[in-house]
Amino acid sequence: MTGTFLPDFVCTSGADAFAERQNPMDRPARHPTPPRETHTVGLRWPRVRTEPQAAAFIRAAGYCLLFPVRRLPLPSLYWAVARRPIQLGPEWDAACEKIWRWKDELPLRRRAFYAKVFRGRGTFIAPEMLPHFLALQQPPFCLQDPEPLYAAGVLSAPAAAIWKTLQREGPLATVALRHACGMISPSDNRRFQRAMLELQSKLVLTHFGAEPETAAWPSNRFELTARAFPRQVAAAENCSPAEARAAILRRSLVWRSRAAPAELGRLFGWSREETLAAWTEAIGRGPARM
């Protein structure tokens, strides 16, 4: 599958329409008002209809969101499938049904990493780009034992417990994981959700399939990134943060060629100095203005 990236392709974002929640029946929630703004993402690509095409789209973009999010100028797999703004209503459309399956199946087949990364929202990262994102995690969490990280105060106790449970038990679906790490009561809900978001934002965990655990929708299964993507984790060891930022920025400019350095720096949480260095490395010269 081939495609090109061109500027001025408008994509409507609707984070409020589909806010993801961490539980076995995790489905985007309906919102009573329509999205209030649009953003331009310079991305043109043949309409995605199959899982292999979805993998090709993610690889071409380098990274993208599951659903569009307001004020987060990134391409989304929803747009690639639906080719329209999110349709609000009591029922999901066919595009939602497809990509909701793919977020679990693509990581299981090692075609894409998926976790809640940008602003805690569902994010795909292409396997080729994953080492660069991992290299920016300081300390490099995927390569660590959780116990020293907890002792150093950079990892919460619930997150360390979940991490050690997955190390011991292998990939687990949500309900089984909660039971295995002893977070099964209703009072543990928020603690578990926060810990899962913490581990995903640090790229320690990835979705890894789904399985039926209740009479409701199948539960997400989770696996440690170090086991799901061992080659990418090993490659991250040999990638410096400066190299990683340059590679990520270079890919970003392919589909967002009009972005200002400051905008991209804010998107990734980089300092002014880091952004300027990445820009110079990526395109061979510094920006006209920051």
Residue, then its C-alpha position, 0 to 999 in steps of 0.5 A: m500500500t502506498g500513499t503520500f503526505l501533503p499539507d492542508f488536509v483537515c481532520t476534525s478532532g473529538a476527544d470529548a466524544f470518545a474519552e477512553r476509560q480503563n476498565p474491562m468494558d472500555r469503550p469511548a463515551r458519548h458526549p452531548t455536544p459535538p466537537r468544537e474545533t478542527h485542526t489541520v494535519g498534513l496527511r493524505w492516505p488511501r482509505v484504510r479498510t483492513e488490518p494490514q492497511a491499518a498497519a501500513f498507515i501507522r508505519a507511514a505516519g510513525y505514530c498516531l492516535l486511535f481517535p482524534v483529540r481536540r488541540l492535539p494535532l496528530p493523525s488518527l486511525y479513526w480518520a484513516v478508516a472513516r474519512r470523516p469527523i466522529q459521528l456522535g450518537p448512541e451506537w458506534d459506527a463501523a469504523c469504531e468497531k474496526i479500530w477498537r479490535w485493531k488496537d488489541e490485534l496489531p500489538l499482538r501481531r507486533r505490527a504496532f505498539y499501542a498504549k495510552v501515551f499522548r495526554g493519556r489517550g490511545t496511541f499507536i507507535a510504529p515498530e521502527m519508531l518505538p526505539h526512539f520513543l523508548a530512548l526518551q524515557q529517562p530512566p529507560f524504564c523498559l530495561q529496569d527492574p521495577e523495585p529500584l525504580y520504586a525505591a528511588g521514588v520514580l514509580s508508584a507502589p501500585a505500578a510496581a506491583i502490576w509490573k512485577t505481576l506481569q513479569r511473573e505471570g506473563p500477559l494478562a487480561t484486565v480482570a485477571l491482572r487485577h486479581a493477580c496483583g490484589m486490586i480487586s475491590p471497588s475502592d481499588n479502581r482508581r488506584f489501578q487505573r492510575a497505575m496502568l496509565e502511569l505504566q503506559s505513559k512510560l511505555v512499560l506496557t502495551h495492549f496485547g490482544a483481548e479475551p472474554e472475562t465476563a459476559a460484557w465486551p472482551s477485556n484488554r490484555f496487557e504485556l510488558t513492552a520488553r517482552a512484546f517488542p524485544r528488538q525495539v527495546a534492545a535498539a533503544e539501548n543504542c539510541s541517544p535521546a538527542e538522536a531519538r528527538a531528531a528522528i521523531l521530529r523528522r517524521s513529524l515534519v513529513w506529515r506536518s510540514r508547516a508546524a513551528p518548532a515551538e509547537l512540536g516542542r510542546l507536543f513532546g514536552w521538550s525544552r527549547e534547547e532540545t527542540l532547537a537541537a532536534w530541528t537542526e539535526a533533522i533538517g540540517r539547519g536551525p529554524a528561522r524562528m522558535 
